[in-house]
Amino acid sequence: MADFEHLFTELFKQKCKKAHVIILLQFLSAFVTTVFAYFEGNMIVSGSERKIDLFLPFLFIFFFAFSFLFLPIYLIVTSFQTEQINHSQTWRLAPLSDANIYLDNTLSSFVNFIYLALLQVISSIILFGISYLANKRIKNGWDNMIAIIRKGNQSNATIADLLGIALITILLGLLVYLVISFLNFSSQAIVDFLPAVSSKLVVTIIRLILIIAIMWLLTEIYQFIKPVVTSPLSYMLGVEHLTIWPAVGLFTVLDVVLAAVNMFLISRYFEAKQNK
């Protein structure tokens, strides 16, 4: 157990550096975009008068919007890093089984993914809070929206539903790591056990079948969360209804099954490559 925790800590620290770089790049991108918009005149009001109190609200808006770009970027970057570690003989020297090393590697990437998402949420809340306090129009607009949502207790949104949406995001991120590892592990297993002439064709076919199956499953799951994705404001105002927990259950089962399959494959059929 101590070895498992030690390896997790080392891997987490390595990947944590990338999370800090991503959140910094996100803030700088939002800041530069806000400055550009400000001096281009997109924030001009009352004729030629520029209102400095609009700078922070726009910084919040751009930072929050960039979250939907930089979080997937981080997911892709750490997915490649995770697979590099899976293929490395150096990390296999740790006093753990191959399955536990894989589990440590995947969990450290997954926890860092959650860590970055939390950094984005906290930073967005701070920027919004400052904007709320500094700008009366932002304060009045937000207060009016909350009043509309609460009026007549019409909102379908509950804490449980919002938690479900957060879990969907987290489980989807984990699914990406698991699917990429499964493609790599299964491909090498096929190459090792089938003739070289036909192995490439079989690998391609299996990958296509897997991708089609996953896309079909995600399309079915999407129906549960479609109201929030297509029209979040309508959902908050009570126009749409949401059934999120069946989707959470499906994602959970899929993640657990893929994790178990990957641990089996890396223990029995997957060999790390020699470091160059």
C-alpha positions as CSV (number, residue, x, y, z in Angstrom):
1,M,0.0,0.0,0.0
2,A,2.9,2.4,0.8
3,D,4.5,1.7,-2.6
4,F,1.2,2.3,-4.3
5,E,0.7,5.7,-2.5
6,H,4.4,6.7,-3.2
7,L,4.1,6.0,-6.9
8,F,0.8,7.8,-7.1
9,T,2.3,10.9,-5.4
10,E,5.3,11.0,-7.8
11,L,3.1,10.6,-10.9
12,F,0.6,13.2,-9.5
13,K,3.4,15.8,-8.9
14,Q,4.6,15.3,-12.5
15,K,1.2,15.8,-14.1
16,C,0.3,18.6,-11.6
17,K,2.9,20.8,-13.2
18,K,1.0,20.6,-16.5
19,A,-2.3,21.5,-14.8
20,H,-0.7,24.7,-13.4
21,V,0.7,25.6,-16.9
22,I,-2.8,25.1,-18.4
23,I,-4.6,27.2,-15.9
24,L,-1.9,30.0,-16.3
25,L,-2.3,29.8,-20.1
26,Q,-6.1,29.9,-19.8
27,F,-5.9,33.1,-17.6
28,L,-3.4,34.7,-19.9
29,S,-5.5,33.9,-23.0
30,A,-8.6,35.3,-21.3
31,F,-6.7,38.5,-20.2
32,V,-5.2,39.1,-23.7
33,T,-8.6,38.5,-25.3
34,T,-10.2,40.9,-22.9
35,V,-7.6,43.6,-23.5
36,F,-8.0,43.2,-27.2
37,A,-11.8,43.4,-27.0
38,Y,-11.5,46.4,-24.7
39,F,-9.2,48.4,-27.0
40,E,-11.0,47.3,-30.2
41,G,-14.1,49.1,-28.9
42,N,-16.2,46.0,-28.1
43,M,-16.6,47.3,-24.5
44,I,-17.4,51.0,-25.5
45,V,-20.5,52.4,-23.9
46,S,-22.1,55.9,-23.7
47,G,-20.5,57.0,-27.0
48,S,-16.7,57.1,-26.8
49,E,-16.6,56.7,-23.1
50,R,-14.9,53.5,-21.9
51,K,-16.1,51.9,-18.7
52,I,-13.2,50.3,-16.8
53,D,-15.7,48.5,-14.6
54,L,-16.6,46.3,-17.6
55,F,-13.1,44.8,-17.8
56,L,-13.5,42.3,-15.0
57,P,-16.9,41.0,-16.1
58,F,-15.5,40.4,-19.6
59,L,-12.4,38.8,-18.1
60,F,-14.7,36.4,-16.2
61,I,-16.7,35.6,-19.3
62,F,-13.7,34.8,-21.4
63,F,-11.9,32.8,-18.7
64,F,-15.1,30.7,-18.1
65,A,-15.5,30.2,-21.8
66,F,-11.9,29.1,-22.3
67,S,-12.5,26.4,-19.6
68,F,-14.3,24.4,-22.3
69,L,-11.2,24.6,-24.5
70,F,-8.3,24.1,-22.1
71,L,-9.8,21.3,-20.0
72,P,-10.1,19.0,-23.1
73,I,-6.6,20.1,-24.2
74,Y,-5.3,19.0,-20.8
75,L,-7.2,15.7,-21.1
76,I,-5.5,15.1,-24.5
77,V,-2.0,16.1,-23.2
78,T,-2.2,13.9,-20.1
79,S,-3.6,11.0,-22.1
80,F,-0.4,10.9,-24.2
81,Q,1.7,11.2,-21.0
82,T,-0.3,8.4,-19.4
83,E,0.4,6.1,-22.4
84,Q,4.1,7.0,-22.5
85,I,4.3,5.9,-18.9
86,N,2.4,2.7,-19.7
87,H,4.9,1.9,-22.4
88,S,8.0,2.8,-20.3
89,Q,10.1,0.0,-18.8
90,T,11.5,2.5,-16.2
91,W,8.2,2.8,-14.4
92,R,7.8,-1.0,-14.5
93,L,10.8,-1.2,-12.1
94,A,8.6,0.0,-9.3
95,P,7.9,-2.7,-6.7
96,L,4.3,-3.1,-7.8
97,S,2.4,-5.4,-10.2
98,D,1.8,-4.2,-13.7
99,A,-1.9,-3.8,-13.0
100,N,-1.3,-1.6,-9.9
101,I,1.2,0.5,-11.8
102,Y,-1.4,1.0,-14.6
103,L,-4.0,1.9,-11.9
104,D,-1.7,4.4,-10.3
105,N,-0.8,6.0,-13.6
106,T,-4.5,6.3,-14.7
107,L,-5.7,7.5,-11.3
108,S,-3.0,10.2,-11.1
109,S,-4.0,11.5,-14.5
110,F,-7.7,11.3,-13.6
111,V,-7.2,13.1,-10.2
112,N,-5.2,15.8,-12.0
113,F,-8.0,16.2,-14.4
114,I,-10.4,16.8,-11.5
115,Y,-7.8,19.1,-9.9
116,L,-7.7,21.3,-13.0
117,A,-11.5,21.5,-13.2
118,L,-11.6,22.6,-9.6
119,L,-9.0,25.3,-10.3
120,Q,-11.1,26.5,-13.1
121,V,-14.3,26.6,-11.0
122,I,-12.6,28.3,-8.1
123,S,-10.9,30.9,-10.4
124,S,-14.2,31.5,-12.2
125,I,-16.0,32.0,-8.9
126,I,-13.4,34.5,-7.7
127,L,-13.5,36.5,-10.9
128,F,-17.3,36.5,-10.9
129,G,-17.4,37.5,-7.2
130,I,-15.1,40.5,-7.9
131,S,-17.2,41.5,-10.9
132,Y,-20.4,41.1,-8.9
133,L,-19.0,43.5,-6.2
134,A,-17.5,45.9,-8.6
135,N,-20.2,46.3,-11.2
136,K,-23.8,47.3,-10.2
137,R,-25.2,46.1,-13.6
138,I,-23.7,42.7,-13.2
139,K,-25.0,42.5,-9.6
140,N,-28.5,43.6,-10.6
141,G,-28.6,41.3,-13.6
142,W,-27.6,38.3,-11.6
143,D,-30.0,39.1,-8.8
144,N,-32.8,39.4,-11.3
145,M,-32.0,36.1,-12.9
146,I,-31.9,34.4,-9.5
147,A,-35.3,36.0,-8.6
148,I,-36.8,34.7,-11.9
149,I,-35.5,31.2,-11.2
150,R,-36.9,31.1,-7.7
151,K,-40.2,32.7,-8.6
152,G,-43.0,30.2,-8.1
153,N,-40.3,27.5,-7.4
154,Q,-40.3,26.7,-11.1
155,S,-36.7,25.5,-11.5
156,N,-36.1,21.9,-12.1
157,A,-32.4,22.3,-11.1
158,T,-31.5,20.7,-7.8
159,I,-28.3,20.2,-6.0
160,A,-28.5,16.5,-6.9
161,D,-28.9,17.3,-10.6
162,L,-26.0,19.7,-10.6
163,L,-23.9,17.0,-8.8
164,G,-24.9,14.6,-11.4
165,I,-23.7,16.9,-14.2
166,A,-20.4,17.2,-12.5
167,L,-20.1,13.5,-12.2
168,I,-20.9,13.0,-15.8
169,T,-18.0,15.4,-16.7
170,I,-15.7,13.5,-14.4
171,L,-16.7,10.0,-15.6
172,L,-16.4,11.1,-19.2
173,G,-12.8,12.3,-18.6
174,L,-12.0,9.0,-17.0
175,L,-13.5,7.2,-19.9
176,V,-11.2,8.9,-22.4
177,Y,-8.1,7.6,-20.4
178,L,-9.5,4.1,-20.3
179,V,-10.5,3.9,-24.0
180,I,-7.1,5.1,-25.2
181,S,-5.3,2.6,-23.0
182,F,-7.7,-0.2,-24.1
183,L,-6.9,0.6,-27.8
184,N,-3.2,0.4,-27.1
185,F,-3.3,-2.7,-24.9
186,S,-5.6,-4.7,-27.2
187,S,-3.7,-3.7,-30.3
188,Q,-0.4,-5.0,-29.0
189,A,-2.1,-8.2,-27.8
190,I,-3.5,-8.8,-31.3
191,V,-0.1,-8.0,-32.9
192,D,1.6,-10.5,-30.6
193,F,-0.8,-13.4,-31.1
194,L,-1.9,-13.0,-34.8
195,P,0.2,-13.4,-38.0
196,A,1.8,-10.1,-39.1
197,V,0.1,-10.1,-42.4
198,S,-3.5,-10.0,-41.0
199,S,-2.9,-8.4,-37.6
200,K,-3.0,-4.8,-38.9
201,L,-6.3,-5.4,-40.6
202,V,-7.8,-7.0,-37.6
203,V,-6.5,-4.2,-35.3
204,T,-8.1,-1.6,-37.6
205,I,-11.4,-3.5,-37.6
206,I,-11.5,-3.9,-33.9
207,R,-10.7,-0.2,-33.3
208,L,-13.5,0.8,-35.7
209,I,-16.0,-1.5,-34.0
210,L,-15.0,-0.2,-30.6
211,I,-15.2,3.5,-31.7
212,I,-18.6,2.9,-33.3
213,A,-19.9,1.1,-30.2
214,I,-18.7,3.9,-27.9
215,M,-20.1,6.6,-30.1
216,W,-23.5,4.8,-30.1
217,L,-23.4,4.5,-26.3
218,L,-22.5,8.1,-25.9
219,T,-25.3,9.1,-28.2
220,E,-27.8,7.1,-26.1
221,I,-26.5,8.6,-22.9
222,Y,-26.6,12.1,-24.5
223,Q,-30.4,11.9,-24.5
224,F,-30.4,12.0,-20.7
225,I,-28.5,15.3,-20.5
226,K,-29.6,16.9,-23.8
227,P,-31.8,19.6,-22.0
228,V,-28.8,20.9,-20.1
229,V,-26.4,20.8,-23.1
230,T,-28.7,22.4,-25.7
231,S,-30.5,24.9,-23.4
232,P,-29.1,25.3,-19.9
233,L,-31.2,28.5,-19.3
234,S,-34.4,26.7,-20.2
235,Y,-33.6,23.9,-17.8
236,M,-32.8,26.3,-15.0
237,L,-36.2,28.1,-15.6
238,G,-38.1,24.9,-15.5
239,V,-38.9,24.6,-19.2
240,E,-37.0,21.4,-19.7
241,H,-36.8,18.3,-17.5
242,L,-33.6,16.4,-16.8
243,T,-33.0,12.8,-15.9
244,I,-29.2,12.7,-15.2
245,W,-28.7,9.7,-12.9
246,P,-29.3,6.9,-15.4
247,A,-26.5,8.4,-17.5
248,V,-24.3,8.6,-14.4
249,G,-24.9,4.9,-13.8
250,L,-24.1,3.9,-17.4
251,F,-20.9,5.9,-17.3
252,T,-19.9,4.3,-14.0
253,V,-20.5,0.8,-15.2
254,L,-18.6,1.4,-18.5
255,D,-15.6,2.9,-16.6
256,V,-15.4,0.0,-14.2
257,V,-15.6,-2.6,-16.9
258,L,-13.0,-0.9,-19.1
259,A,-10.7,-0.4,-16.1
260,A,-11.0,-4.1,-15.2
261,V,-10.3,-5.2,-18.8
262,N,-7.3,-2.9,-19.1
263,M,-5.8,-4.2,-15.8
264,F,-6.2,-7.8,-17.1
265,L,-4.6,-6.9,-20.5
266,I,-1.6,-5.1,-19.1
267,S,-1.0,-8.0,-16.6
268,R,-1.2,-10.8,-19.2
269,Y,-0.6,-9.4,-22.7
270,F,1.1,-6.0,-22.7
271,E,4.9,-5.6,-22.6
272,A,6.6,-2.2,-22.1
273,K,8.9,-1.0,-24.8
274,Q,12.7,-0.7,-24.3
275,N,13.6,2.9,-23.4
276,K,15.7,4.7,-26.0
